[in-house]
Amino acid sequence: MSPRLAALLRAVNVGGRPLQMAALRSCLEQAGYRDVTTILASGNVLLRSPNHPPEQLEQQLSALIEDRFGLRSAVVVRRHDQLATALATHPFADAESQPSRLHIAFFQRAPAPERIARLDPDPSPPDRVSVIGSEAYLHYPAGSARTKLTLGWLERQLDAVGTVRNLNTVTRLVALTAPEAGS
């Protein structure tokens, strides 16, 4: 059986960009994806898709959502091991007791090293960012509501497309994509 993947949609059900999760599940099932589940209303989809590499799946899902719902949304796909590694790698986890203040930006592709090298490490004190591979690890000690360290800022600085989830959500996605969870 193919592994259960997490498809993370960017900017759905925020800022006037509605997408009904039941309709999305139905659309994906009709398109041939199996074991489709949505988590929260923020664009977290679990599914099985045999014979499709993540990059191809990202493009297919994005095109399907735009075609069916008229909503342009980047999609980032991660396997269980990638989510688990990102969760375990968070460099600020030991400094924060509230997982809701820790986030991970998942990018479709790893930003170029020269872009990472030019990134301002302190753009919105006391908030912090660290980019490792295709993830940016974020710490918002006072919460994320007023930060200048936003996904839009990161995307412009890194020339990368992505989406952000807090550690509570990532922890849940790790558990739900584990091989034993969806068998």
Backbone bond lengths (Angstrom), bond angles and torsions (degrees), N, CA, C in turn:
res aa  C-N    CA-C-N  psi(-1)  N-CA   C-N-CA  omega(-1)  CA-C   N-CA-C  phi
1 M - - - 1.451 - - 1.523 108.73 -
2 S 1.311 115.80 139.69 1.462 120.14 179.94 1.528 109.74 -67.75
3 P 1.344 116.40 151.68 1.469 119.23 -178.92 1.526 111.52 -70.12
4 R 1.296 114.73 154.66 1.463 121.08 175.45 1.527 107.64 -80.97
5 L 1.311 116.14 126.50 1.457 122.65 -177.59 1.519 110.11 -108.96
6 A 1.315 115.66 155.88 1.460 121.56 173.23 1.524 107.31 -106.00
7 A 1.320 115.85 122.71 1.460 122.11 174.13 1.528 106.36 -106.42
8 L 1.315 116.00 117.02 1.459 122.38 -175.75 1.520 108.82 -104.53
9 L 1.319 116.79 112.98 1.455 122.10 -178.09 1.516 109.38 -88.49
10 R 1.319 115.43 141.87 1.452 121.03 -179.44 1.518 110.52 -91.01
11 A 1.317 116.31 130.86 1.472 124.66 168.36 1.529 113.73 56.13
12 V 1.330 116.17 54.81 1.463 118.80 171.40 1.522 108.40 -111.25
13 N 1.321 115.01 146.79 1.465 123.55 -179.07 1.522 113.04 59.53
14 V 1.330 115.10 31.11 1.463 122.42 172.40 1.525 107.48 -139.31
15 G 1.304 116.84 149.63 1.465 121.24 173.81 1.519 114.59 55.76
16 G 1.324 117.59 39.61 1.454 120.26 177.85 1.515 114.28 74.11
17 R 1.322 117.05 26.11 1.469 121.58 179.74 1.536 109.22 -118.18
18 P 1.348 116.59 70.54 1.470 119.59 -175.06 1.524 113.32 -74.61
19 L 1.314 114.81 145.66 1.460 122.56 174.31 1.524 107.12 -151.57
20 Q 1.319 116.32 113.73 1.460 121.32 179.75 1.525 109.52 -72.61
21 M 1.318 116.57 125.15 1.456 120.98 -177.13 1.529 112.42 -65.46
22 A 1.330 118.30 -36.25 1.474 120.51 178.26 1.527 110.17 -63.33
23 A 1.321 116.89 -42.04 1.463 120.70 178.40 1.527 110.70 -66.58
24 L 1.319 116.91 -38.20 1.469 120.79 177.74 1.525 110.27 -63.82
25 R 1.336 117.21 -46.68 1.475 120.54 178.21 1.521 110.59 -57.08
26 S 1.313 116.78 -47.56 1.463 121.72 -179.27 1.526 111.14 -60.82
27 C 1.314 116.85 -44.57 1.464 122.21 179.14 1.531 110.99 -60.46
28 L 1.322 116.65 -44.65 1.466 120.57 -178.86 1.525 111.28 -68.01
29 E 1.312 116.76 -38.91 1.465 119.87 177.20 1.520 110.71 -64.44
30 Q 1.330 117.33 -42.40 1.465 121.36 177.96 1.525 111.47 -63.31
31 A 1.339 116.47 -29.63 1.464 121.04 178.90 1.535 112.28 -80.28
32 G 1.336 117.23 -2.68 1.455 120.46 174.77 1.517 116.43 103.15
33 Y 1.320 117.56 1.63 1.459 119.71 176.43 1.524 108.22 -77.30
34 R 1.321 115.84 147.85 1.463 120.21 -175.53 1.526 111.12 -114.08
35 D 1.342 114.35 159.60 1.459 121.72 174.60 1.536 110.97 53.03
36 V 1.333 116.50 44.84 1.466 122.47 -175.47 1.527 109.76 -81.17
37 T 1.325 115.11 127.28 1.458 122.79 176.99 1.523 107.61 -137.80
38 T 1.311 116.70 144.93 1.465 119.45 172.53 1.523 108.41 -113.10
39 I 1.310 115.83 145.61 1.458 123.06 -178.98 1.528 107.21 -119.46
40 L 1.306 116.23 122.90 1.461 123.06 -175.29 1.531 108.50 60.73
41 A 1.285 118.16 -174.80 1.466 121.32 179.50 1.517 111.02 -107.53
42 S 1.324 116.34 17.61 1.462 120.34 -173.49 1.519 113.93 -102.85
43 G 1.337 117.20 19.45 1.454 119.17 173.89 1.510 115.29 87.64
44 N 1.310 117.50 38.50 1.464 122.00 174.84 1.521 107.34 -108.43
45 V 1.323 116.76 113.57 1.451 121.64 -176.75 1.520 108.85 -119.87
46 L 1.331 115.65 131.37 1.453 121.25 172.75 1.516 106.44 -106.38
47 L 1.332 116.65 136.12 1.461 119.84 -178.66 1.519 110.53 -160.10
48 R 1.310 114.30 167.98 1.460 122.02 172.94 1.518 107.39 -117.44
49 S 1.328 115.20 135.69 1.449 121.02 -178.97 1.527 108.46 -143.39
50 P 1.323 117.40 97.04 1.460 119.32 -178.69 1.526 111.72 -67.59
51 N 1.308 114.56 143.72 1.471 122.47 171.28 1.518 115.65 64.35
52 H 1.304 119.33 22.95 1.459 121.26 176.75 1.530 108.70 -122.65
53 P 1.327 117.76 115.51 1.470 118.39 174.75 1.532 109.75 -65.26
54 P 1.330 117.24 153.41 1.474 120.44 -176.39 1.530 114.43 -51.94
55 E 1.338 118.79 -41.12 1.466 120.69 -178.16 1.527 110.61 -62.72
56 Q 1.326 116.34 -42.14 1.460 120.57 178.55 1.532 110.56 -67.30
57 L 1.306 116.00 -40.42 1.464 120.98 179.41 1.527 110.91 -63.62
58 E 1.331 117.43 -40.44 1.472 121.06 177.43 1.524 110.46 -57.12
59 Q 1.318 115.96 -46.68 1.466 120.69 -179.42 1.527 111.33 -66.80
60 Q 1.325 117.17 -42.76 1.463 120.80 -179.35 1.529 111.41 -63.01
61 L 1.319 116.19 -46.57 1.469 119.61 -178.50 1.524 111.37 -65.22
62 S 1.322 116.87 -42.51 1.457 120.93 179.02 1.528 110.52 -61.27
63 A 1.324 117.18 -44.75 1.470 121.45 179.50 1.528 111.08 -65.43
64 L 1.322 116.81 -40.29 1.461 121.13 179.68 1.529 111.28 -63.82
65 I 1.324 116.96 -43.45 1.468 121.59 179.63 1.522 110.52 -65.33
66 E 1.316 116.88 -41.65 1.466 119.41 178.70 1.527 110.85 -66.24
67 D 1.335 116.79 -43.27 1.458 120.84 -179.13 1.529 111.63 -65.18
68 R 1.304 117.25 -46.15 1.477 121.98 -173.74 1.529 112.89 -79.85
69 F 1.345 116.51 -38.47 1.461 119.76 -172.87 1.537 113.83 -114.80
70 G 1.334 117.04 -5.18 1.458 119.97 -179.04 1.515 113.04 68.68
71 L 1.307 116.88 23.84 1.469 122.17 -176.17 1.524 109.22 -117.30
72 R 1.325 116.40 119.10 1.466 120.05 175.51 1.517 107.97 -83.49
73 S 1.320 115.30 120.30 1.465 120.91 -179.18 1.516 108.84 -145.24
74 A 1.317 115.92 121.62 1.456 119.16 173.30 1.525 108.05 -65.28
75 V 1.310 116.53 148.00 1.461 122.32 179.12 1.522 107.93 -126.11
76 V 1.316 115.67 134.50 1.464 122.24 175.91 1.524 106.77 -118.05
77 V 1.329 116.90 127.21 1.461 121.62 -178.78 1.516 109.13 -108.72
78 R 1.327 115.09 135.09 1.466 120.95 177.20 1.528 110.05 -135.00
79 R 1.331 114.38 142.51 1.467 122.02 172.49 1.531 108.51 -83.50
80 H 1.321 115.26 166.86 1.464 120.95 178.69 1.529 111.46 -54.84
81 D 1.327 117.38 -48.65 1.470 119.77 -176.85 1.523 111.80 -62.42
82 Q 1.325 117.79 -34.79 1.465 120.44 178.46 1.531 111.07 -69.18
83 L 1.316 116.29 -41.20 1.468 119.67 177.24 1.524 111.09 -65.35
84 A 1.334 116.51 -43.75 1.467 120.73 -179.43 1.527 110.96 -63.28
85 T 1.325 116.49 -40.92 1.472 120.15 178.54 1.524 110.23 -65.37
86 A 1.326 117.37 -43.62 1.467 120.06 178.98 1.521 111.22 -60.66
87 L 1.317 116.33 -41.95 1.463 120.81 179.15 1.531 110.73 -63.74
88 A 1.317 116.83 -45.97 1.469 121.14 -178.21 1.525 112.68 -70.63
89 T 1.317 117.27 -22.65 1.470 122.08 -175.43 1.520 113.37 -86.59
90 H 1.324 118.47 -14.47 1.470 120.52 -172.19 1.532 110.70 -50.92
91 P 1.337 117.00 113.03 1.475 120.01 -173.54 1.525 114.83 -72.09
92 F 1.324 118.41 -12.95 1.460 120.62 -177.96 1.526 112.84 -106.12
93 A 1.312 117.40 2.59 1.467 121.40 -174.92 1.527 112.66 -60.15
94 D 1.314 117.32 -37.63 1.470 119.85 -178.92 1.528 112.88 -71.31
95 A 1.334 116.89 -18.54 1.469 121.05 -177.01 1.522 113.00 -92.58
96 E 1.333 117.74 -3.54 1.457 120.29 -174.34 1.518 110.93 -135.69
97 S 1.323 116.56 128.25 1.462 120.98 -179.28 1.531 112.24 -89.82
98 Q 1.332 117.91 -12.42 1.464 121.34 -178.81 1.538 109.60 -107.80
99 P 1.334 117.48 105.27 1.465 120.37 -178.21 1.525 113.92 -58.25
100 S 1.319 118.47 -23.54 1.465 120.65 179.55 1.531 111.97 -68.70
101 R 1.317 117.20 -13.77 1.473 121.14 178.51 1.524 112.26 -95.94
102 L 1.319 115.49 1.12 1.461 121.59 176.96 1.522 108.19 -113.81
103 H 1.313 116.42 133.88 1.455 121.83 -177.60 1.527 109.65 -133.25
104 I 1.318 114.20 161.61 1.464 120.79 172.46 1.517 107.51 -131.15
105 A 1.336 116.13 127.32 1.458 121.63 171.26 1.521 106.39 -93.02
106 F 1.320 115.68 120.28 1.461 121.94 178.54 1.525 107.74 -98.86
107 F 1.328 116.53 121.49 1.460 121.10 -179.74 1.521 110.32 -102.46
108 Q 1.342 115.23 150.27 1.459 119.30 178.03 1.525 111.05 -62.36
109 R 1.307 117.49 -37.33 1.466 122.79 178.67 1.529 108.33 -135.76
110 A 1.307 115.95 152.88 1.466 119.68 177.26 1.527 109.30 -65.32
111 P 1.311 117.57 132.97 1.466 120.16 176.35 1.527 110.84 -62.23
112 A 1.315 115.64 152.65 1.465 121.05 178.66 1.527 110.11 -63.23
113 P 1.323 117.64 140.10 1.471 120.84 -178.87 1.524 113.84 -54.28
114 E 1.334 117.85 -36.61 1.467 119.52 -179.64 1.526 111.23 -68.53
115 R 1.329 117.71 -30.52 1.466 120.79 175.86 1.526 110.02 -69.45
116 I 1.317 115.81 -42.04 1.470 120.38 178.94 1.528 109.53 -63.28
117 A 1.331 116.97 -42.78 1.467 121.42 -179.10 1.523 111.91 -61.80
118 R 1.333 117.74 -32.20 1.467 121.49 -178.93 1.528 113.30 -86.62
119 L 1.318 117.26 -5.09 1.462 121.11 -176.69 1.524 110.85 -67.61
120 D 1.320 116.10 129.22 1.461 121.85 175.75 1.525 108.22 -66.53
121 P 1.343 119.18 116.91 1.458 120.89 -176.80 1.530 113.70 -74.98
122 D 1.323 116.61 -8.57 1.459 120.39 -175.33 1.532 110.88 -138.23
123 P 1.346 117.88 57.78 1.464 119.63 -173.39 1.519 115.09 -77.96
124 S 1.337 117.35 -17.48 1.462 120.28 -174.14 1.525 110.04 -152.67
125 P 1.351 117.05 69.19 1.464 119.96 -176.10 1.523 111.70 -55.14
126 P 1.300 118.74 140.22 1.466 129.62 7.97 1.534 113.47 -91.12
127 D 1.336 118.31 11.26 1.456 121.35 -178.26 1.528 111.01 -67.86
128 R 1.335 114.52 149.66 1.469 119.46 -177.32 1.522 110.38 -133.03
129 V 1.325 114.64 153.27 1.460 121.44 177.53 1.525 109.53 -139.42
130 S 1.320 115.50 144.54 1.455 122.39 173.04 1.524 107.17 -142.35
131 V 1.326 116.41 128.39 1.465 121.11 -179.02 1.525 108.61 -104.67
132 I 1.328 114.44 125.10 1.462 121.14 178.44 1.525 106.63 -134.22
133 G 1.313 116.01 115.90 1.462 119.97 -179.66 1.514 110.92 63.56
134 S 1.324 116.99 -127.54 1.466 121.21 -178.20 1.528 112.12 -100.43
135 E 1.334 116.77 22.20 1.460 121.33 176.78 1.526 110.74 -128.45
136 A 1.321 114.88 146.56 1.462 121.34 170.00 1.518 106.04 -114.06
137 Y 1.305 115.86 127.68 1.467 122.49 -178.45 1.516 108.21 -99.05
138 L 1.334 115.79 127.82 1.447 121.81 -172.91 1.518 110.97 -120.99
139 H 1.328 115.05 142.63 1.465 121.63 175.88 1.520 107.21 -130.18
140 Y 1.329 115.47 121.13 1.458 123.12 179.01 1.521 108.53 -117.24
141 P 1.350 119.14 84.19 1.466 121.32 -175.85 1.525 114.19 -57.38
142 A 1.327 118.16 -30.41 1.467 121.41 179.93 1.526 111.60 -104.20
143 G 1.316 117.14 13.10 1.465 121.31 -177.07 1.515 110.51 95.53
144 S 1.325 116.43 165.75 1.463 120.67 -173.82 1.523 114.37 -97.99
145 A 1.322 118.38 -0.09 1.460 120.94 -172.85 1.527 113.74 -63.20
146 R 1.309 118.41 -35.85 1.464 120.23 -174.61 1.527 114.10 -114.97
147 T 1.296 117.20 13.52 1.454 119.62 -177.03 1.528 112.40 -71.67
148 K 1.310 115.45 152.14 1.462 121.47 170.41 1.532 109.42 -93.94
149 L 1.314 115.31 -8.69 1.463 122.12 -179.49 1.534 108.22 -88.39
150 T 1.320 115.40 73.52 1.460 122.40 -175.35 1.524 111.04 -101.73
151 L 1.314 115.75 168.77 1.455 119.64 175.82 1.522 110.74 -60.70
152 G 1.310 117.50 -42.43 1.468 120.30 178.43 1.519 112.04 -57.52
153 W 1.323 116.53 -44.02 1.464 120.95 178.23 1.523 110.09 -62.43
154 L 1.339 116.38 -46.11 1.465 120.02 179.29 1.523 111.63 -61.00
155 E 1.324 116.40 -44.03 1.461 119.57 -179.42 1.528 111.26 -61.23
156 R 1.320 116.87 -42.03 1.469 119.59 178.41 1.521 111.73 -65.84
157 Q 1.330 117.17 -44.03 1.459 120.87 -178.05 1.530 112.41 -67.84
158 L 1.331 116.07 -37.25 1.462 121.01 -173.69 1.526 113.33 -99.65
159 D 1.323 117.33 -6.20 1.463 121.91 -175.57 1.530 109.74 50.91
160 A 1.327 114.66 53.68 1.459 121.98 -176.42 1.524 108.84 -140.32
161 V 1.326 116.22 150.75 1.456 122.23 179.52 1.522 108.54 -108.61
162 G 1.333 116.04 132.31 1.456 117.51 -178.05 1.512 113.52 -159.10
163 T 1.315 113.82 -166.68 1.454 122.67 178.18 1.526 107.73 -151.22
164 V 1.326 117.02 155.84 1.467 121.79 -173.83 1.527 110.34 -117.27
165 R 1.352 115.19 142.34 1.456 121.64 173.28 1.523 108.07 -135.58
166 N 1.352 116.48 147.20 1.461 118.20 175.50 1.528 109.33 -82.27
167 L 1.327 116.26 167.34 1.463 119.82 -174.34 1.518 113.16 -65.25
168 N 1.340 118.18 -29.61 1.463 119.16 175.90 1.528 110.08 -59.31
169 T 1.320 116.30 -46.00 1.464 120.87 -179.62 1.521 111.09 -67.88
170 V 1.326 117.78 -43.32 1.469 120.32 179.71 1.522 110.43 -61.75
171 T 1.321 117.39 -41.03 1.469 121.26 178.40 1.528 110.08 -59.99
172 R 1.314 115.79 -43.08 1.470 120.01 178.93 1.526 111.46 -65.30
173 L 1.329 117.20 -41.74 1.462 120.99 178.84 1.524 111.68 -64.60
174 V 1.328 117.25 -37.79 1.466 120.75 176.84 1.526 109.30 -60.10
175 A 1.317 116.58 -47.28 1.461 120.29 -179.19 1.537 111.93 -63.14
176 L 1.312 116.93 -40.57 1.459 121.00 -174.50 1.521 113.78 -80.52
177 T 1.331 117.85 -15.93 1.470 120.21 176.66 1.519 111.97 -98.89
178 A 1.331 117.13 -4.17 1.471 120.05 179.35 1.529 109.16 -59.25
179 P 1.314 117.76 141.33 1.472 120.66 -177.50 1.526 113.36 -51.05
180 E 1.310 117.43 -39.93 1.454 120.16 -178.67 1.529 113.19 -75.37
181 A 1.340 118.12 -16.53 1.461 122.08 -177.59 1.521 112.75 -76.85
182 G 1.298 116.99 -34.25 1.457 118.59 -173.75 1.510 114.48 -114.28
183 S 1.313 117.52 16.07 1.463 119.98 -177.06 1.494 111.57 -72.07
